[in-house]
Amino acid sequence: MTQPAQVESAPPTTDARFVGKTRLEALSDGIFAIVMTLLVLELLSPGWSTLHTAAEVGAALQQLWPKAVSFVISFAIAGIFWVAQHSQFHFIRRTDRRHLWITMLFLLGVACLPFSAALLGEHPDVRAAVLIYGLNVMLVALALAAQWRYATSSGLTTPELPAGFSRGVYRRIGFGQLAYGSALIVAFVRPEAAFALYVLFALLYVVVQLRP
């Protein structure tokens, strides 16, 4: 199997505009790890300890399914964003102050996922909850696109950037914006239908990202 080319970090520079990317990658990984852990906490209801019979447990599990679905798709979406950012940073050699703050905006949206996912799982048929979740995902995707746009236009990426890589980044993000934008329109009529679309889009994105 052909091994992927290794992209080295930029050598140390005396130009004060640029800094290394290592600490930014570490911060991003830490935030993603915390967010993906917090997502499951919504399933840990304090009421589980009061259940004693199989019927009570069964009824509680039936009521839990929207939260479980919200957790799964939100974990998948967080994973999709982590993979996407990881792919970008493979070709980013260095960063600067503006790029750092654009990434902070991206991580702010990621950090909001546990809240919007909990809201969606608790109220999958409420328009406001469905809209907040969709807007959260769309804003994170926009920040990810802005992060890459700035990196490529400011000389932060490696010169050996593969042909078509940037086009693929924007194509995937554009598809997501179109998909979630359509779900938001559906949410004004049938919030539960928009919830189902979120599930479908998360599955499609995972399938797309598994392609070579």
URZI-V599278 format. One line per field, one symbol per residue. phi: phi as a letter, one per 30 degrees, with the letter a starting at -180 (. if undefined). burial: I if it has 9 or more other C-alpha atoms within 8 Angstrom, else O. A space follows every 10 residues. Layout:
BEGIN
phi: ???
burial: ???
END
This chain:
BEGIN
phi: .dddddcddd debddddcbd cddddddedd dddddddded dddcdddddc dbcddddddd ddddeddddd dddddddddd dddddedddd cccabbddde dddddddddd ddeedddddd ddbdcceddd dddddedddd dddddddded dddciccddd dddidddddd dddddddddd ddddddddcb edddeddedd dddddddddd dd
burial: OOOOOOOOOO OOOOOOOIOI IOOOIOOIIO IIOOIIOIII OIOOOOOOOO OOOOOIIOOO OOOIOIIIII IOIIIIIIOI IIOOIOOIIO IIIIIIOOII OIIOIIIOII IIIIOIIIII IOIIIIIOII IIIIOIIIII IIIIIIIIOI IIOOOIIIOO OOOOOOOOII OOIOOIIOII IOIIOIIOOI IIIIIOIIIO IIIOIIOOOO OO
END
